[in-house]
Protein backbone atom coordinates (compact mmCIF):
# COMPACT_ATOMS: atom_id res chain seq x y z
CA UNK A 1 0.00 0.00 0.00
CA UNK A 2 1.29 3.47 -0.89
CA UNK A 3 2.32 5.89 1.82
CA UNK A 4 2.75 9.66 2.03
CA UNK A 5 5.72 11.02 3.96
CA UNK A 6 6.00 14.60 5.18
CA UNK A 7 9.30 15.96 6.49
CA UNK A 8 9.14 19.28 8.32
CA UNK A 9 12.76 20.41 8.72
CA UNK A 10 12.99 23.45 11.00
CA UNK A 11 16.13 25.39 10.16
CA UNK A 12 16.65 23.42 6.93
CA UNK A 13 17.71 25.43 3.88
CA UNK A 14 17.49 25.22 0.12
CA UNK A 15 21.30 25.03 -0.04
CA UNK A 16 21.30 21.97 2.24
CA UNK A 17 18.53 20.35 0.18
CA UNK A 18 20.49 20.99 -3.03
CA UNK A 19 23.64 19.50 -1.48
CA UNK A 20 21.78 16.35 -0.41
CA UNK A 21 20.11 15.87 -3.79
CA UNK A 22 23.35 16.55 -5.67
CA UNK A 23 25.10 13.82 -3.69
CA UNK A 24 22.12 11.51 -4.09
CA UNK A 25 22.36 11.82 -7.89
CA UNK A 26 26.13 11.37 -8.03
CA UNK A 27 26.77 15.04 -8.85
CA UNK A 28 24.00 15.52 -11.42
CA UNK A 29 22.21 18.20 -9.38
CA UNK A 30 18.56 18.21 -8.42
CA UNK A 31 16.53 15.08 -8.84
CA UNK A 32 14.38 15.58 -11.92
CA UNK A 33 13.25 12.02 -12.58
CA UNK A 34 12.23 9.10 -10.38
CA UNK A 35 15.01 7.08 -12.02
CA UNK A 36 17.51 9.45 -10.36
CA UNK A 37 16.42 8.17 -6.95
CA UNK A 38 18.89 5.82 -5.25
CA UNK A 39 16.19 3.20 -4.58
CA UNK A 40 13.07 2.16 -6.49
CA UNK A 41 9.58 2.87 -5.23
CA UNK A 42 9.19 6.66 -5.35
CA UNK A 43 5.89 7.78 -6.87
CA UNK A 44 6.19 11.55 -6.40
CA UNK A 45 8.35 14.16 -4.66
CA UNK A 46 7.90 17.83 -3.79
CA UNK A 47 10.07 20.12 -1.66
CA UNK A 48 10.17 23.79 -0.79
CA UNK A 49 10.57 26.46 1.84
CA UNK A 50 8.32 26.55 4.88
CA UNK A 51 7.77 29.25 7.49
CA UNK A 52 10.29 27.50 9.77
CA UNK A 53 12.80 26.10 7.27
CA UNK A 54 12.23 23.41 4.64
CA UNK A 55 9.71 20.66 3.89
CA UNK A 56 9.64 17.55 1.72
CA UNK A 57 6.59 15.48 0.79
CA UNK A 58 6.93 12.14 -0.97
CA UNK A 59 4.59 9.38 -2.04
CA UNK A 60 6.15 5.90 -1.90
CA UNK A 61 4.91 2.56 -3.20
CA UNK A 62 5.41 1.02 0.26
CA UNK A 63 6.86 1.57 3.73
CA UNK A 64 9.62 -0.88 2.79
CA UNK A 65 10.71 1.24 -0.18
CA UNK A 66 10.72 4.35 2.00
CA UNK A 67 12.78 2.59 4.69
CA UNK A 68 15.42 1.64 2.11
CA UNK A 69 15.54 5.25 0.94
CA UNK A 70 15.93 6.44 4.54
CA UNK A 71 19.10 4.35 4.85
CA UNK A 72 20.59 6.37 1.97
CA UNK A 73 19.14 9.73 3.01
CA UNK A 74 20.19 9.96 6.67
CA UNK A 75 23.97 10.03 6.08
CA UNK A 76 23.59 12.64 3.32
CA UNK A 77 21.48 14.88 5.56
CA UNK A 78 24.03 14.57 8.36
CA UNK A 79 26.87 15.44 5.99
CA UNK A 80 25.00 18.55 4.80
CA UNK A 81 24.32 19.63 8.39
CA UNK A 82 20.59 19.41 7.74
CA UNK A 83 18.53 18.94 10.90
CA UNK A 84 17.29 15.38 11.27
CA UNK A 85 13.78 14.47 12.27
CA UNK A 86 11.21 11.78 11.90
CA UNK A 87 8.73 12.22 9.06
CA UNK A 88 5.01 12.01 9.53
CA UNK A 89 3.78 8.97 7.59
CA UNK A 90 0.23 8.53 6.29
CA UNK A 91 -1.41 5.64 4.46
CA UNK A 92 -2.43 6.82 1.00
CA UNK A 93 -6.04 6.23 0.01
CA UNK A 94 -5.86 7.60 -3.51
CA UNK A 95 -2.79 8.42 -5.63
CA UNK A 96 -3.10 10.07 -9.05
CA UNK A 97 0.01 10.29 -11.24
CA UNK A 98 -1.26 11.11 -14.74
The first five atom37 places (N, CA, C, CB, O) and aatype in JSON, in Angstrom:
{
  "aatype": [20, 20, 20, 20, 20, 20, 20, 20, 20, 20, 20, 20, 20, 20, 20, 20, 20, 20, 20, 20, 20, 20, 20, 20, 20, 20, 20, 20, 20, 20, 20, 20, 20, 20, 20, 20, 20, 20, 20, 20, 20, 20, 20, 20, 20, 20, 20, 20, 20, 20, 20, 20, 20, 20, 20, 20, 20, 20, 20, 20, 20, 20, 20, 20, 20, 20, 20, 20, 20, 20, 20, 20, 20, 20, 20, 20, 20, 20, 20, 20, 20, 20, 20, 20, 20, 20, 20, 20, 20, 20, 20, 20, 20, 20, 20, 20, 20, 20],
  "atom_mask": [
    [1, 1, 1, 1, 1],
    [1, 1, 1, 1, 1],
    [1, 1, 1, 1, 1],
    [1, 1, 1, 1, 1],
    [1, 1, 1, 1, 1],
    [1, 1, 1, 1, 1],
    [1, 1, 1, 1, 1],
    [1, 1, 1, 1, 1],
    [1, 1, 1, 1, 1],
    [1, 1, 1, 1, 1],
    [1, 1, 1, 1, 1],
    [1, 1, 1, 1, 1],
    [1, 1, 1, 1, 1],
    [1, 1, 1, 1, 1],
    [1, 1, 1, 1, 1],
    [1, 1, 1, 1, 1],
    [1, 1, 1, 1, 1],
    [1, 1, 1, 1, 1],
    [1, 1, 1, 1, 1],
    [1, 1, 1, 1, 1],
    [1, 1, 1, 1, 1],
    [1, 1, 1, 1, 1],
    [1, 1, 1, 1, 1],
    [1, 1, 1, 1, 1],
    [1, 1, 1, 1, 1],
    [1, 1, 1, 1, 1],
    [1, 1, 1, 1, 1],
    [1, 1, 1, 1, 1],
    [1, 1, 1, 1, 1],
    [1, 1, 1, 1, 1],
    [1, 1, 1, 1, 1],
    [1, 1, 1, 1, 1],
    [1, 1, 1, 1, 1],
    [1, 1, 1, 1, 1],
    [1, 1, 1, 1, 1],
    [1, 1, 1, 1, 1],
    [1, 1, 1, 1, 1],
    [1, 1, 1, 1, 1],
    [1, 1, 1, 1, 1],
    [1, 1, 1, 1, 1],
    [1, 1, 1, 1, 1],
    [1, 1, 1, 1, 1],
    [1, 1, 1, 1, 1],
    [1, 1, 1, 1, 1],
    [1, 1, 1, 1, 1],
    [1, 1, 1, 1, 1],
    [1, 1, 1, 1, 1],
    [1, 1, 1, 1, 1],
    [1, 1, 1, 1, 1],
    [1, 1, 1, 1, 1],
    [1, 1, 1, 1, 1],
    [1, 1, 1, 1, 1],
    [1, 1, 1, 1, 1],
    [1, 1, 1, 1, 1],
    [1, 1, 1, 1, 1],
    [1, 1, 1, 1, 1],
    [1, 1, 1, 1, 1],
    [1, 1, 1, 1, 1],
    [1, 1, 1, 1, 1],
    [1, 1, 1, 1, 1],
    [1, 1, 1, 1, 1],
    [1, 1, 1, 1, 1],
    [1, 1, 1, 1, 1],
    [1, 1, 1, 1, 1],
    [1, 1, 1, 1, 1],
    [1, 1, 1, 1, 1],
    [1, 1, 1, 1, 1],
    [1, 1, 1, 1, 1],
    [1, 1, 1, 1, 1],
    [1, 1, 1, 1, 1],
    [1, 1, 1, 1, 1],
    [1, 1, 1, 1, 1],
    [1, 1, 1, 1, 1],
    [1, 1, 1, 1, 1],
    [1, 1, 1, 1, 1],
    [1, 1, 1, 1, 1],
    [1, 1, 1, 1, 1],
    [1, 1, 1, 1, 1],
    [1, 1, 1, 1, 1],
    [1, 1, 1, 1, 1],
    [1, 1, 1, 1, 1],
    [1, 1, 1, 1, 1],
    [1, 1, 1, 1, 1],
    [1, 1, 1, 1, 1],
    [1, 1, 1, 1, 1],
    [1, 1, 1, 1, 1],
    [1, 1, 1, 1, 1],
    [1, 1, 1, 1, 1],
    [1, 1, 1, 1, 1],
    [1, 1, 1, 1, 1],
    [1, 1, 1, 1, 1],
    [1, 1, 1, 1, 1],
    [1, 1, 1, 1, 1],
    [1, 1, 1, 1, 1],
    [1, 1, 1, 1, 1],
    [1, 1, 1, 1, 1],
    [1, 1, 1, 1, 1],
    [1, 1, 1, 1, 1]
  ],
  "atom_positions": [
    [[0.83, -1.18, 0.0], [0.0, 0.0, 0.0], [0.88, 1.24, 0.0], [-0.95, 0.0, 1.21], [1.88, 1.3, 0.71]],
    [[0.51, 2.23, -0.78], [1.29, 3.47, -0.89], [1.21, 4.26, 0.4], [0.78, 4.32, -2.07], [0.22, 4.21, 1.13]],
    [[2.28, 5.01, 0.66], [2.32, 5.89, 1.82], [2.74, 7.3, 1.39], [3.29, 5.34, 2.89], [3.37, 7.49, 0.36]],
    [[2.36, 8.27, 2.21], [2.75, 9.66, 2.03], [3.66, 10.01, 3.2], [1.49, 10.62, 1.97], [3.33, 9.75, 4.35]],
    [[4.81, 10.61, 2.9], [5.72, 11.02, 3.96], [5.88, 12.54, 3.9], [7.1, 10.31, 3.83], [6.01, 13.12, 2.83]],
    [[5.86, 13.15, 5.08], [6.0, 14.6, 5.18], [7.13, 14.9, 6.16], [4.66, 15.28, 5.63], [7.05, 14.57, 7.34]],
    [[8.18, 15.51, 5.66], [9.3, 15.96, 6.49], [9.16, 17.46, 6.72], [10.68, 15.62, 5.83], [9.17, 18.23, 5.76]],
    [[9.04, 17.87, 7.95], [9.14, 19.28, 8.32], [10.55, 19.42, 8.9], [8.01, 19.73, 9.36], [10.88, 18.74, 9.87]],
    [[11.36, 20.29, 8.32], [12.76, 20.41, 8.72], [13.02, 21.84, 9.2], [13.71, 20.04, 7.53], [13.48, 22.68, 8.42]],
    [[12.73, 22.11, 10.47], [12.99, 23.45, 11.0], [14.47, 23.8, 10.88], [12.54, 23.55, 12.48], [15.34, 23.02, 11.27]],
    [[14.74, 24.97, 10.34], [16.13, 25.39, 10.16], [16.78, 24.84, 8.9], [16.93, 24.98, 11.34], [17.9, 25.23, 8.58]],
    [[16.11, 23.94, 8.18], [16.65, 23.42, 6.93], [16.64, 24.49, 5.86], [15.87, 22.21, 6.46], [15.8, 25.39, 5.87]],
    [[17.59, 24.41, 4.92], [17.71, 25.43, 3.88], [17.68, 24.81, 2.48], [19.0, 26.23, 4.08], [17.88, 23.61, 2.31]],
    [[17.44, 25.66, 1.51], [17.49, 25.22, 0.12], [18.89, 24.75, -0.23], [17.06, 26.35, -0.82], [19.04, 23.76, -0.95]],
    [[19.92, 25.43, 0.25], [21.3, 25.03, -0.04], [21.58, 23.62, 0.49], [22.3, 26.03, 0.58], [22.23, 22.82, -0.19]],
    [[21.1, 23.31, 1.68], [21.3, 21.97, 2.24], [20.55, 20.94, 1.4], [20.82, 21.91, 3.71], [21.09, 19.87, 1.09]],
    [[19.32, 21.25, 1.03], [18.53, 20.35, 0.18], [19.26, 20.09, -1.14], [17.14, 20.95, -0.08], [19.35, 18.94, -1.59]],
    [[19.78, 21.15, -1.75], [20.49, 20.99, -3.03], [21.75, 20.15, -2.84], [20.86, 22.37, -3.62], [22.08, 19.35, -3.71]],
    [[22.45, 20.31, -1.74], [23.64, 19.5, -1.48], [23.27, 18.02, -1.35], [24.37, 19.99, -0.2], [23.93, 17.15, -1.92]],
    [[22.22, 17.74, -0.6], [21.78, 16.35, -0.41], [21.38, 15.73, -1.74], [20.61, 16.28, 0.58], [21.8, 14.62, -2.06]],
    [[20.56, 16.45, -2.53], [20.11, 15.87, -3.79], [21.25, 15.73, -4.79], [19.01, 16.71, -4.39], [21.27, 14.78, -5.57]],
    [[22.19, 16.65, -4.78], [23.35, 16.55, -5.67], [24.16, 15.29, -5.34], [24.23, 17.82, -5.56], [24.61, 14.58, -6.24]],
    [[24.35, 15.04, -4.07], [25.1, 13.82, -3.69], [24.29, 12.57, -3.99], [25.46, 13.86, -2.19], [24.85, 11.54, -4.36]],
    [[22.98, 12.66, -3.83], [22.12, 11.51, -4.09], [22.17, 11.11, -5.57], [20.67, 11.83, -3.67], [22.05, 9.93, -5.9]],
    [[22.35, 12.1, -6.45], [22.36, 11.82, -7.89], [23.78, 11.63, -8.43], [21.67, 12.94, -8.65], [23.97, 11.56, -9.65]],
    [[24.76, 11.55, -7.56], [26.13, 11.37, -8.03], [26.68, 12.6, -8.72], [26.21, 10.2, -8.96], [27.48, 12.48, -9.65]],
    [[26.25, 13.8, -8.28], [26.77, 15.04, -8.85], [26.0, 15.59, -10.01], [28.15, 14.83, -9.26], [26.46, 16.52, -10.68]],
    [[24.81, 15.05, -10.29], [24.0, 15.52, -11.42], [23.02, 16.62, -11.03], [23.24, 14.36, -12.04], [22.19, 17.02, -11.85]],
    [[23.09, 17.11, -9.79], [22.21, 18.2, -9.38], [20.89, 17.7, -8.83], [21.95, 19.12, -10.53], [20.79, 16.59, -8.31]],
    [[19.87, 18.55, -8.95], [18.56, 18.21, -8.42], [17.98, 16.97, -9.08], [17.6, 19.38, -8.59], [18.24, 16.7, -10.25]],
    [[17.23, 16.24, -8.32], [16.53, 15.08, -8.84], [15.4, 15.57, -9.74], [15.99, 14.16, -7.69], [14.55, 16.34, -9.29]],
    [[15.39, 15.15, -10.96], [14.38, 15.58, -11.92], [13.5, 14.42, -12.4], [15.04, 16.25, -13.12], [12.48, 14.63, -13.05]],
    [[13.92, 13.2, -12.07], [13.25, 12.02, -12.58], [13.29, 10.94, -11.5], [13.91, 11.51, -13.89], [14.27, 10.83, -10.77]],
    [[12.24, 10.17, -11.39], [12.23, 9.1, -10.38], [13.39, 8.13, -10.56], [10.91, 8.34, -10.43], [13.83, 7.51, -9.6]],
    [[13.88, 7.98, -11.76], [15.01, 7.08, -12.02], [16.3, 7.59, -11.38], [15.22, 6.9, -13.52], [17.24, 6.82, -11.19]],
    [[16.35, 8.89, -11.04], [17.51, 9.45, -10.36], [17.57, 9.04, -8.89], [17.5, 10.97, -10.47], [18.61, 9.18, -8.25]],
    [[16.47, 8.54, -8.36], [16.42, 8.17, -6.95], [17.32, 6.97, -6.69], [14.97, 7.87, -6.52], [17.43, 6.1, -7.54]],
    [[17.94, 6.91, -5.52], [18.89, 5.82, -5.25], [18.23, 4.47, -4.97], [19.76, 6.19, -4.09], [18.92, 3.45, -4.92]],
    [[16.92, 4.46, -4.79], [16.19, 3.2, -4.58], [14.88, 3.28, -5.36], [15.93, 2.94, -3.05], [14.35, 4.37, -5.56]],
    [[14.36, 2.15, -5.79], [13.07, 2.16, -6.49], [11.92, 2.36, -5.51], [12.88, 0.86, -7.28], [12.06, 2.12, -4.31]],
    [[10.79, 2.8, -6.03], [9.58, 2.87, -5.23], [9.0, 4.26, -5.04], [9.83, 2.29, -3.92], [7.91, 4.39, -4.49]],
    [[9.71, 5.3, -5.48], [9.19, 6.66, -5.35], [8.1, 6.88, -6.39], [10.32, 7.7, -5.51], [8.27, 6.55, -7.57]],
    [[6.97, 7.44, -5.96], [5.89, 7.78, -6.87], [5.93, 9.27, -7.2], [4.52, 7.4, -6.27], [5.81, 9.66, -8.36]],
    [[6.1, 10.11, -6.16], [6.19, 11.55, -6.4], [6.99, 12.22, -5.29], [4.79, 12.18, -6.51], [7.15, 11.67, -4.2]],
    [[7.5, 13.42, -5.59], [8.35, 14.16, -4.66], [8.1, 15.65, -4.85], [9.86, 13.82, -4.87], [8.0, 16.13, -5.98]],
    [[8.0, 16.38, -3.75], [7.9, 17.83, -3.79], [8.63, 18.38, -2.58], [6.4, 18.3, -3.8], [8.57, 17.8, -1.49]],
    [[9.33, 19.5, -2.76], [10.07, 20.12, -1.66], [10.04, 21.63, -1.83], [11.54, 19.61, -1.6], [9.92, 22.13, -2.95]],
    [[10.15, 22.34, -0.71], [10.17, 23.79, -0.79], [10.33, 24.43, 0.57], [8.91, 24.29, -1.44], [10.37, 23.75, 1.59]],
    [[10.41, 25.75, 0.57], [10.57, 26.46, 1.84], [9.29, 26.42, 2.65], [10.99, 27.92, 1.58], [8.18, 26.35, 2.11]],
    [[9.46, 26.47, 3.96], [8.32, 26.55, 4.88], [8.55, 27.75, 5.8], [8.15, 25.21, 5.71], [9.63, 28.33, 5.79]],
    [[7.57, 28.12, 6.58], [7.77, 29.25, 7.49], [8.91, 29.04, 8.5], [6.49, 29.52, 8.25], [9.47, 30.0, 9.01]],
    [[9.24, 27.78, 8.77], [10.29, 27.5, 9.77], [11.57, 26.93, 9.17], [9.77, 26.54, 10.81], [12.54, 26.71, 9.9]],
    [[11.6, 26.69, 7.88], [12.8, 26.1, 7.27], [12.5, 25.47, 5.92], [13.4, 25.05, 8.2], [12.38, 26.18, 4.92]],
    [[12.38, 24.14, 5.89], [12.23, 23.41, 4.64], [11.27, 22.26, 4.85], [13.6, 22.88, 4.13], [11.14, 21.76, 5.96]],
    [[10.57, 21.83, 3.79], [9.71, 20.66, 3.89], [9.89, 19.79, 2.65], [8.23, 21.07, 4.07], [10.26, 20.27, 1.58]],
    [[9.61, 18.5, 2.83], [9.64, 17.55, 1.72], [8.44, 16.63, 1.88], [10.99, 16.73, 1.69], [8.18, 16.13, 2.98]],
    [[7.72, 16.41, 0.8], [6.59, 15.48, 0.79], [6.81, 14.49, -0.34], [5.22, 16.23, 0.63], [7.01, 14.87, -1.49]],
    [[6.77, 13.21, 0.02], [6.93, 12.14, -0.97], [5.74, 11.2, -0.91], [8.24, 11.37, -0.74], [5.07, 11.1, 0.11]],
    [[5.5, 10.52, -2.01], [4.59, 9.38, -2.04], [5.44, 8.19, -2.47], [3.36, 9.62, -3.02], [6.15, 8.23, -3.48]],
    [[5.37, 7.11, -1.67], [6.15, 5.9, -1.9], [5.23, 4.72, -2.13], [7.09, 5.63, -0.7], [4.11, 4.67, -1.61]],
    [[5.69, 3.77, -2.93], [4.91, 2.56, -3.2], [4.63, 1.76, -1.94], [5.62, 1.68, -4.22], [3.59, 1.11, -1.82]],
    [[5.57, 1.81, -0.97], [5.41, 1.02, 0.26], [6.29, 1.57, 1.37], [5.75, -0.46, 0.0], [7.22, 2.34, 1.1]],
    [[6.01, 1.18, 2.6], [6.86, 1.57, 3.73], [8.25, 0.96, 3.57], [6.22, 1.13, 5.06], [9.24, 1.57, 3.97]],
    [[8.32, -0.22, 3.01], [9.62, -0.88, 2.79], [10.51, -0.06, 1.86], [9.41, -2.29, 2.21], [11.69, 0.13, 2.14]],
    [[9.94, 0.42, 0.77], [10.71, 1.24, -0.18], [11.2, 2.51, 0.5], [9.86, 1.59, -1.42], [12.34, 2.93, 0.3]],
    [[10.33, 3.13, 1.29], [10.72, 4.35, 2.0], [11.82, 4.06, 3.01], [9.51, 4.97, 2.69], [12.75, 4.86, 3.15]],
    [[11.75, 2.95, 3.71], [12.78, 2.59, 4.69], [14.14, 2.42, 4.01], [12.4, 1.3, 5.44], [15.15, 2.85, 4.56]],
    [[14.17, 1.81, 2.85], [15.42, 1.64, 2.11], [15.98, 3.0, 1.69], [15.2, 0.76, 0.87], [17.19, 3.21, 1.72]],
    [[15.1, 3.91, 1.29], [15.54, 5.25, 0.94], [16.11, 5.96, 2.17], [14.37, 6.06, 0.35], [17.13, 6.64, 2.07]],
    [[15.46, 5.81, 3.31], [15.93, 6.44, 4.54], [17.35, 6.05, 4.89], [15.01, 6.08, 5.68], [18.1, 6.86, 5.44]],
    [[17.74, 4.81, 4.59], [19.1, 4.35, 4.85], [20.11, 5.15, 4.02], [19.23, 2.85, 4.55], [21.23, 5.37, 4.46]],
    [[19.72, 5.56, 2.84], [20.59, 6.37, 1.97], [20.54, 7.85, 2.35], [20.18, 6.2, 0.5], [21.55, 8.55, 2.28]],
    [[19.35, 8.31, 2.75], [19.14, 9.73, 3.01], [19.82, 10.22, 4.28], [17.67, 10.0, 3.09], [20.45, 11.28, 4.27]],
    [[19.7, 9.48, 5.37], [20.19, 9.96, 6.67], [21.65, 10.39, 6.64], [20.0, 8.87, 7.71], [21.96, 11.47, 7.13]],
    [[22.58, 9.59, 6.09], [23.97, 10.03, 6.08], [24.2, 11.29, 5.25], [24.85, 8.93, 5.56], [25.07, 12.1, 5.58]],
    [[23.43, 11.45, 4.17], [23.59, 12.64, 3.32], [23.09, 13.89, 4.04], [22.84, 12.47, 2.0], [23.68, 14.96, 3.92]],
    [[22.0, 13.75, 4.79], [21.48, 14.88, 5.56], [22.48, 15.27, 6.65], [20.11, 14.54, 6.18], [22.72, 16.46, 6.88]],
    [[23.04, 14.28, 7.32], [24.03, 14.57, 8.36], [25.24, 15.29, 7.78], [24.49, 13.27, 9.06], [25.72, 16.27, 8.36]],
    [[25.72, 14.82, 6.64], [26.87, 15.44, 5.99], [26.6, 16.89, 5.62], [27.26, 14.64, 4.75], [27.5, 17.73, 5.7]],
    [[25.37, 17.19, 5.2], [25.0, 18.55, 4.8], [24.68, 19.44, 6.0], [23.81, 18.5, 3.86], [24.46, 20.64, 5.84]],
    [[24.67, 18.85, 7.21], [24.32, 19.63, 8.39], [22.84, 19.95, 8.47], [25.11, 20.91, 8.41], [22.43, 20.88, 9.17]],
    [[22.04, 19.18, 7.75], [20.59, 19.41, 7.74], [19.99, 18.77, 8.99], [19.94, 18.83, 6.45], [20.28, 17.62, 9.3]],
    [[19.15, 19.51, 9.7], [18.53, 18.94, 10.9], [17.78, 17.65, 10.59], [17.58, 19.95, 11.55], [17.06, 17.56, 9.59]],
    [[17.96, 16.67, 11.44], [17.29, 15.38, 11.27], [15.98, 15.39, 12.04], [18.21, 14.21, 11.74], [15.84, 16.1, 13.04]],
    [[15.06, 14.62, 11.59], [13.78, 14.47, 12.27], [13.03, 13.31, 11.67], [12.95, 15.76, 12.19], [13.34, 12.83, 10.58]],
    [[12.04, 12.87, 12.39], [11.21, 11.78, 11.9], [10.09, 12.35, 11.04], [10.63, 10.95, 13.07], [9.45, 13.34, 11.41]],
    [[9.84, 11.74, 9.89], [8.73, 12.22, 9.06], [7.4, 11.77, 9.64], [8.88, 11.71, 7.6], [7.32, 10.81, 10.41]],
    [[6.37, 12.48, 9.27], [5.01, 12.01, 9.53], [4.64, 11.12, 8.35], [3.98, 13.2, 9.71], [4.83, 11.51, 7.2]],
    [[4.11, 9.94, 8.64], [3.78, 8.97, 7.59], [2.28, 8.7, 7.61], [4.58, 7.65, 7.77], [1.7, 8.43, 8.66]],
    [[1.66, 8.77, 6.43], [0.23, 8.53, 6.29], [0.02, 7.41, 5.28], [-0.52, 9.82, 5.85], [0.79, 7.28, 4.32]],
    [[-1.01, 6.6, 5.47], [-1.41, 5.64, 4.46], [-2.13, 6.41, 3.36], [-2.32, 4.51, 5.06], [-3.0, 7.24, 3.64]],
    [[-1.77, 6.14, 2.13], [-2.43, 6.82, 1.0], [-3.73, 6.07, 0.66], [-1.47, 6.89, -0.25], [-3.75, 4.84, 0.6]],
    [[-4.76, 6.82, 0.44], [-6.04, 6.23, 0.01], [-6.17, 6.29, -1.5], [-7.22, 6.96, 0.68], [-6.66, 5.35, -2.12]],
    [[-5.73, 7.4, -2.08], [-5.86, 7.6, -3.51], [-4.61, 8.33, -4.01], [-7.17, 8.4, -3.86], [-4.24, 9.36, -3.46]],
    [[-3.97, 7.81, -5.05], [-2.79, 8.42, -5.63], [-3.03, 8.57, -7.13], [-1.52, 7.58, -5.34], [-3.3, 7.59, -7.82]],
    [[-2.91, 9.79, -7.64], [-3.1, 10.07, -9.05], [-1.77, 10.54, -9.6], [-4.23, 11.14, -9.29], [-1.17, 11.47, -9.05]],
    [[-1.27, 9.93, -10.68], [0.01, 10.29, -11.24], [-0.07, 10.84, -12.65], [0.92, 9.12, -11.21], [0.87, 11.5, -13.1]],
    [[-1.12, 10.59, -13.36], [-1.26, 11.11, -14.74], [-2.53, 11.89, -14.87], [-1.24, 9.97, -15.76], [-2.83, 12.41, -15.95]]
  ]
}
